């Protein structure tokens, strides 16, 4: 059984990849999406080190925020398409995963205190 955080990170990576396939824009935007998707997938196997996993979830979030900055600065579209919302969905999913990871770490610490 996979943890909910794993599902959130997988769904975030899928939404990023769908945005990439649907047409992301400039080369820099494509690179940022690839970095964000790989970072979201790379965080999943780190479940045994929850502190590192929680801190590394910030990398795809920063890459996706940079994607929006590049979109605003260089590739201002006349019409907003549906794929421009997918990185925002991925950011929300990664935040939910990070919240679950931090919660798990707090639960483990409380159990260690009880012993």
PLY file of the C-alpha trace (Angstrom):
ply
format ascii 1.0
element vertex 115
property float x
property float y
property float z
element edge 114
property int vertex1
property int vertex2
end_header
0.00 0.00 0.00
1.43 3.33 -1.03
1.34 6.33 1.25
-0.87 9.25 0.18
2.27 11.37 -0.24
3.49 8.98 -2.92
0.23 9.32 -4.81
0.37 13.09 -4.57
3.91 13.17 -5.93
3.03 10.75 -8.74
-0.03 12.80 -9.71
2.06 15.97 -9.63
4.64 14.40 -11.95
1.89 13.21 -14.30
0.30 16.66 -14.43
3.68 18.21 -15.18
4.32 15.69 -17.94
0.87 16.33 -19.44
1.65 20.03 -19.48
4.95 19.24 -21.16
3.32 17.07 -23.81
0.50 19.58 -24.41
3.01 22.28 -25.26
4.88 24.13 -22.58
6.31 27.05 -24.49
9.92 28.18 -24.61
12.97 25.98 -24.17
13.56 27.33 -20.67
10.01 26.43 -19.71
10.48 22.90 -21.04
13.68 22.52 -19.01
11.95 23.78 -15.86
9.09 21.33 -16.34
11.49 18.43 -16.86
13.44 19.39 -13.73
10.22 19.65 -11.72
8.92 16.28 -12.93
12.21 14.51 -12.28
12.54 16.10 -8.85
9.00 15.06 -7.90
9.75 11.49 -8.98
13.18 11.45 -7.33
11.70 12.39 -3.95
9.45 9.33 -3.79
12.10 6.68 -2.92
13.41 8.80 -0.04
10.58 7.75 2.29
13.01 6.36 4.87
14.60 9.80 5.31
11.55 11.99 5.82
13.48 15.15 6.70
15.41 15.02 3.44
12.26 14.11 1.54
10.38 17.08 2.97
13.17 19.50 2.15
13.61 18.17 -1.40
9.93 18.66 -2.17
10.70 22.36 -2.33
12.81 21.87 -5.48
9.93 21.01 -7.84
7.83 23.76 -6.27
10.56 26.31 -6.96
11.00 25.02 -10.51
7.26 25.34 -11.17
7.14 28.84 -9.70
10.08 29.74 -11.95
8.07 28.32 -14.86
5.29 30.79 -14.12
7.80 33.65 -13.83
9.22 32.76 -17.24
5.69 32.51 -18.62
4.88 35.98 -17.31
8.11 37.55 -18.53
8.76 36.00 -21.92
5.86 33.99 -23.24
2.80 36.02 -22.42
0.06 34.18 -24.28
-2.90 36.03 -25.68
-5.21 33.22 -24.62
-4.62 31.13 -21.52
-4.92 27.46 -22.35
-5.85 24.66 -19.97
-2.28 23.34 -19.75
-1.14 26.53 -18.00
-3.16 25.48 -14.95
-1.46 22.08 -14.63
1.72 23.36 -12.93
-0.47 25.08 -10.34
-2.24 21.77 -9.73
1.18 20.11 -9.38
2.26 22.75 -6.86
-0.84 22.06 -4.76
-0.26 18.31 -4.93
3.38 18.68 -3.90
2.36 20.94 -0.99
-0.11 18.27 0.12
2.62 15.63 -0.12
5.01 17.80 1.88
2.37 18.35 4.55
1.85 14.58 4.81
5.59 13.95 5.03
6.00 16.49 7.83
3.00 14.98 9.62
4.51 11.50 9.38
7.78 12.80 10.82
5.92 14.34 13.76
4.06 11.08 14.40
7.31 9.08 14.37
8.93 11.55 16.77
6.00 11.33 19.17
6.17 7.53 19.17
9.90 7.68 19.87
9.24 10.01 22.81
6.73 7.56 24.26
9.23 4.68 24.19
0 1
1 2
2 3
3 4
4 5
5 6
6 7
7 8
8 9
9 10
10 11
11 12
12 13
13 14
14 15
15 16
16 17
17 18
18 19
19 20
20 21
21 22
22 23
23 24
24 25
25 26
26 27
27 28
28 29
29 30
30 31
31 32
32 33
33 34
34 35
35 36
36 37
37 38
38 39
39 40
40 41
41 42
42 43
43 44
44 45
45 46
46 47
47 48
48 49
49 50
50 51
51 52
52 53
53 54
54 55
55 56
56 57
57 58
58 59
59 60
60 61
61 62
62 63
63 64
64 65
65 66
66 67
67 68
68 69
69 70
70 71
71 72
72 73
73 74
74 75
75 76
76 77
77 78
78 79
79 80
80 81
81 82
82 83
83 84
84 85
85 86
86 87
87 88
88 89
89 90
90 91
91 92
92 93
93 94
94 95
95 96
96 97
97 98
98 99
99 100
100 101
101 102
102 103
103 104
104 105
105 106
106 107
107 108
108 109
109 110
110 111
111 112
112 113
113 114
